[in-house]
């Protein structure tokens, strides 16, 4: 290995030192179309666009909250802080957020090449592996999906930790170990999947670092002979394993709290194991032939037994094959175990969510397979004398195909509609496709199209609570309250604890005059989700209409404490305080509402009422002109009528 490094190092011209920079720039160029993308309605709201933890931007309070709380039932404070920083720098410019994902991925790419080159001494093999990793279509989900920032960040710290470990393995002193521990600790703060990294360090000890002879697997005698070395390598990694264990326990608790971890009653262990072996083979298939990539692969429950058996034979067969060749091609054993091990926490034995697999899970895992294939492929090509055409056909042609497919895959992530129309086209009957495409069409006001999509979804998935709820939203917008109420009740029949359906049913009951029914449903929504500030705000409105003004006031206060960015709660509370004669308090909270959302016309109108009530006529007159402009720009004749009445009442036209 050392001789190989010296030979290749001498043969490399100085311009090749620019390779990491070139890889970084080419990666930015390939993925740059994401700058035109929008946020999606799949996880982006809870992670960014509707997250109070993120929307306040970067601050000491926000940093503290990122470390001491959870973010969508996940603990990845460094990733959360990166989102806060993006809000501070770019606001809600989705393209800028996604370009930051590209930057992190580009840095990971450049450093991966440096890592492979420094560990193995091979320039071309390291370059090919890095290019295949960086530009493969499977990377698109981790980059174009803003909520998956944790992938690109954990990948970056994964590579940084391996670089630190290589430095430590070269010179095993306390300073280098401190650097190793520090980089891994930072990685721990980005994504829980990094828990497998200490195991990968043990694999690297076999190859290419050669700290542990591969003969350790040759039997009992060799095991005993090399046990002191293995024990030393294990002991030095104990602090890293301890960090991994703590993160695993914390992740389990948080995801269990959020109901993300599925019980064996929902998906049995036999079904989980069957899906695990099938998914390993499917991941290999997607790596070789990345067709029909979608944001969500539904869990089938039980795969056909014939398919499970074939997949099991393939996994066992490949494992036996690389183990037999461990002495002559140790990179195959290391790469294959890297792939199996890194995927294991997300392979479905512990089922998190309703997916069977996910493209994003391959972000680091695929590197192992690429190393195994490229190193063996180069060895075979050298033995057989393949050059020129052979190299083009085996490396450059597939790479060009992957780049083309990546460009196409990026186009599907343009917005929620393109993403979920592609999902349904590539995965017919996909339940998340129906859920989110229906929601997208509702948000765009295309209610007839939404009804058609959701109805089709219910035919494929009868009783799906989310689809019934969305259909209720569409009917409500179409002015069909009875049909909407029926759909909300069907949603609750399928899922009695569905907080959103309770809240939506409560809202429409309030609109139809059934205040007692509305109060009951909104209270049920808060029982299911005590932190739902929208439900708090709506229940407070219902209390107001029922004459329970002080109950309403307490709820508005609770909503604002739970979410200081809830502008609607600020406006409603300010209006209620005016009604109660607490004018100065009303003025203060309405000013805060306008500061939070300057162009929110209702907030400006509430502030106008507060200014006239407190006798601040000069300020009120100036604000009246702004309210008029906003009402014109936003085509709000209702606000114009209210403004005219208030201007006349307060004498602002004199």
VODRENDREN-409370 format. One record per residue (C-alpha): residue in three letters; x, y, z. Coordinates in steps of 0.1 Angstrom, whole numbers, plus 5000, padded with zeros to 4 digits. Layout:
BEGIN
AlaXYZ...
***
This chain:
BEGIN
Unk500050005000Unk502850245009Unk504750164977Unk501550224957Unk501150564973Unk504750674965Unk504450564929Unk501150734922Unk502151044942Unk505151084920Unk503151034888Unk500451294897Unk501051634881Unk500651944903Unk497352054885Unk495651754899Unk495751914933Unk492852124921Unk490651804918Unk488751864950Unk487952224939Unk486852104905Unk484651834920Unk483052094943Unk482352334914Unk480952064891Unk478651944919Unk477352294924Unk476852334886Unk474952004883Unk472552074912Unk472252444906Unk468652414891Unk467352374927Unk467752754931Unk464452784912Unk462652534934Unk459952594960Unk459452444994Unk457352124993Unk454352055015Unk456051725027Unk457951785060Unk459252125049Unk456452295069Unk457252115101Unk460952155097Unk461152505083Unk458252705069Unk455952655099Unk458452575127Unk458652845154Unk462052695164Unk463352795129Unk461353095118Unk462753315146Unk466153285128Unk469453255145Unk469653375181Unk470953255214Unk467453155225Unk467052955193Unk470352785197Unk469552685233Unk466052565222Unk467752355194Unk469852175220Unk467352135248Unk464252045228Unk463251835198Unk462651935162Unk459751745147Unk460551465173Unk464151455162Unk467251575180Unk469751725155Unk470552065169Unk473352155145Unk471052085116Unk468352295132Unk470752575138Unk471752565101Unk468052615092Unk467852905116Unk470953065100Unk469253025065Unk466153205078Unk468353485091Unk470353515058Unk467653435032Unk464253445048Unk461853205032Unk463653194998Unk463352824991Unk466052824963Unk468652974987Unk467852715013Unk468352434987Unk471552584974Unk472952565009Unk472152185007Unk474152184974Unk477052364991Unk477152105020Unk477051824994Unk479751984973Unk482052015004Unk481251645013Unk482151554977Unk485551734977Unk486551595011Unk485451245001Unk487951254973Unk490651384996Unk489851105021Unk489950814995Unk493050954979Unk494950995011Unk493850655025Unk494450444994Unk496950634973Unk494850574942Unk493950894923Unk491650754895Unk489750504916Unk489150774942Unk487951014916Unk485550764900Unk484050664933Unk483651024943Unk482051124910Unk479550834911Unk478650914947Unk478251294941Unk476351294908Unk474050984912Unk470251034909Unk469850884944Unk471451204958Unk468651424945Unk466251364974Unk468851465000Unk469651784982Unk466451914966Unk464351834998Unk465152115022Unk463851915052Unk466651655044Unk469351905052Unk470451655079Unk471651415051Unk474151655035Unk475351775069Unk475751435084Unk477551325053Unk479951615056Unk480751535092Unk480951165084Unk483751235059Unk485451485083Unk485451215110Unk486950965087Unk489651215078Unk490351275114Unk490550895120Unk493050855092Unk495151125108Unk494850955142Unk495650615127Unk498850765111Unk499850915144Unk498050775175Unk498451065200Unk495951245222Unk495751555201Unk494651355170Unk492251155191Unk490651475205Unk490151595169Unk488551255160Unk486251275190Unk485351635183Unk484351575146Unk482251275155Unk480551475183Unk479651735158Unk478351465135Unk476151335163Unk474451675163Unk473451645127Unk471551315122Unk471050995143Unk472050765114Unk475750855121Unk475650605150Unk477150335128Unk480250525120Unk482450365148Unk481750025132Unk482950165098Unk486150275115Unk486849915124Unk486249815088Unk488750075077Unk491249925101Unk491149605079Unk491449795047Unk492950035036Unk494550135069Unk495749775076Unk495849815113Unk494049475117Unk495149185096Unk492449025076Unk493748685088Unk491848745120Unk488848585102Unk490748265094Unk489748065124Unk490048035162Unk493848025162Unk494148335141Unk491548505163Unk493548435194Unk496748545178Unk495348885167Unk493048935196Unk495349185214Unk495349405183Unk491549385179Unk491049455216Unk493249765214Unk491249885183Unk487949825201Unk489050005233Unk490150315215Unk486750345200Unk484750295232Unk484150665237Unk482750685202Unk480450385208Unk479350545240Unk478250865221Unk476450645195Unk474650455223Unk473450775239Unk472150915206Unk470350595198Unk468550595231Unk467650965227Unk466350915192Unk464250615202Unk462650815230Unk461851115209Unk460450925179Unk458450705202Unk457051025218Unk455951145184Unk454450805174Unk456950765146Unk458250425158Unk455850155146Unk454849875170Unk455049505161Unk451249515163Unk451249755133Unk454049575113Unk455049235126Unk458649125129Unk458448865102Unk457149135078Unk459949365089Unk462749115083Unk461249025049Unk461149395039Unk464749435052Unk466349175029Unk464149284999Unk465149645005Unk468849565005Unk468449414970Unk466249704959Unk468849954971Unk471449774950Unk469049784920Unk468450154924Unk472150214926Unk472750034893Unk469550134875Unk468050444892Unk464550444876Unk461150534892Unk462750724921Unk460050864944Unk459851054976Unk457950774994Unk458050394989Unk454950255006Unk455549955029Unk453849655014Unk453249475047Unk454349135036Unk456349085004Unk455648764984Unk457648485001Unk459348394968Unk460748744964Unk461948735001Unk463748404996Unk465448524964Unk466548844981Unk467848645011Unk469848414988Unk471348714970Unk472348895003Unk473848575018Unk475448474985Unk477148814981Unk478248805017Unk479848465013Unk481448574980Unk483248874994Unk484248685025Unk485848415004Unk487848684986Unk488848885017Unk492648815014Unk493048914977Unk490249174975Unk489749305011Unk488049614998Unk485049404987Unk484449275023Unk484949625037Unk482649795011Unk479949535014Unk479849545052Unk479949925051Unk476749905029Unk474949655051Unk475949815084Unk475150175075Unk471750085062Unk470849855091Unk469450125115Unk467050235087Unk466449905069Unk463049855088Unk463849605116Unk463049905138Unk460250055117Unk460250435117Unk457450585096Unk455450405069Unk458050375042Unk459750045031Unk462950225020Unk464050575010Unk466550714985Unk468050945012Unk469150645033Unk471750565006Unk473650895010Unk476650745029Unk475750375026Unk476350364988Unk480050464992Unk480950125004Unk479449944974Unk481150194950Unk484550134966Unk484049754963Unk482949774927Unk485450034914Unk488449884931Unk487749534918Unk486749674883Unk490049854881Unk491949544891Unk490149334864Unk490649604837Unk494349614845Unk494649234844Unk492849214811Unk494549514796Unk491249704791Unk491850074782Unk490250344761Unk486950204749Unk486649964778Unk487150244803Unk484550464785Unk481950184784Unk482450074820Unk482850414837Unk482250724816Unk479050604799Unk477250504831Unk478450824847Unk477051034819Unk473750844821Unk473550914859Unk474251284854Unk471451304828Unk469051114851Unk470051334880Unk469151644859Unk465751494851Unk465151384887Unk465851744899Unk463051874877Unk460551664896Unk461351854928Unk460452194912Unk457352224935Unk454852004954Unk452651954923Unk455451834901Unk456851614929Unk453651434937Unk452451404901Unk455751224894Unk455251014925Unk451850884913Unk453150834878Unk456250634889Unk454450464918Unk450750414909Unk448450414939Unk451150574961Unk449250694992Unk451550985000Unk451251094964Unk447451124968Unk447651295002Unk450051564992Unk448951624956Unk445451674970Unk446751914997Unk448652104970Unk445652154948Unk443552274977Unk446252524987Unk446152654951Unk442452694951Unk441852424925Unk439152254944Unk437452054916Unk440851894906Unk441551824943Unk438251644947Unk438951434917Unk442451334929Unk441351274965Unk438351064954Unk440750854933Unk442950814963Unk440050694985Unk439150434959Unk442750304961Unk442950344999Unk439450325014Unk439150485048Unk442350685046Unk441850955073Unk444151215057Unk442251185024Unk438851215040Unk440151525059Unk441451685027Unk438251605009Unk436451785037Unk438652095032Unk437852094995Unk434152065001Unk434252345026Unk435952575001Unk433352474975Unk430552594999Unk429352245008Unk429452235046Unk427351925050Unk429551725027Unk432651865045Unk431251765079Unk430651415067Unk434151375054Unk435651505087Unk433551255106Unk434750975083Unk438351075090Unk437751055127Unk436050725124Unk439150585108Unk441550775132Unk439750895164Unk442851085176Unk443351275144Unk443851625158Unk443651805124Unk440251655116Unk438951745150Unk440152095145Unk438652125110Unk435351985121Unk435252225150Unk435852525127Unk433052435103Unk430652365132Unk431452715145Unk430752855110Unk427452675109Unk426452805143Unk426952485164Unk429152645190Unk428852365216Unk429852115190Unk432652335178Unk434052375214Unk433851995219Unk435751915187Unk438452185192Unk438952065228Unk439351705215Unk441951845190Unk443951995218Unk443751665238Unk445351495208Unk447851765202Unk448252005232Unk450752225212Unk448452295183Unk448352675184Unk445952695155Unk443452485174Unk443952715204Unk443353025184Unk440152875168Unk438852755202Unk439453105216Unk437453255187Unk434553005195Unk434653095232Unk434353465221Unk431253395201Unk429853195230Unk430353495253Unk433253335272Unk435653625266Unk438153555295Unk438453195285Unk439253315250Unk441853565263Unk443653285283Unk443753065252Unk445153345230Unk447853395256Unk448653025256Unk448753015218Unk451253305217Unk453453155244Unk453452815225Unk454152995191Unk455353355194Unk455053385156Unk451253305155Unk450153645141Unk446453545139Unk446453485177Unk448153825182Unk445454005161Unk442553825177Unk443853885212Unk444354255204Unk440854285191Unk439454115222Unk441554335245Unk440054645228Unk436554495233Unk437454455270Unk438554815273Unk442254735277Unk443354975250Unk447055005258Unk447554635260Unk445654595227Unk447954855211Unk451054675222Unk450054335209Unk448754475176Unk452054655171Unk453854325177Unk451554155151Unk452454415124Unk456154375132Unk455854005128Unk454054025094Unk454054385080Unk451854305050Unk449154115069Unk446254345063Unk444154215092Unk447054295116Unk447354655102Unk443554695105Unk443654585141Unk446454825148Unk444455105132Unk441555035156Unk444055035185Unk445555365175Unk442155545172Unk441055395205Unk444055535223Unk443855875206Unk446955855184Unk445256015154Unk448356125136Unk449755775135Unk446355635127Unk445955865097Unk449255755083Unk448455385089Unk445055425072Unk446855515039Unk448955205042Unk445954985050Unk444255125019Unk447255034997Unk447454685011Unk443754625006Unk444154744970Unk447154524963Unk445554214979Unk442154274963Unk440354294997Unk437154484992Unk435954375027Unk438954545043Unk438354865022Unk434754885035Unk435954835071Unk438655105066Unk436155355051Unk433855305081Unk436655345107Unk438055655089Unk434655815090Unk433955715126Unk437255835139Unk437256155118Unk440456065100Unk439156215068Unk439056565082
***
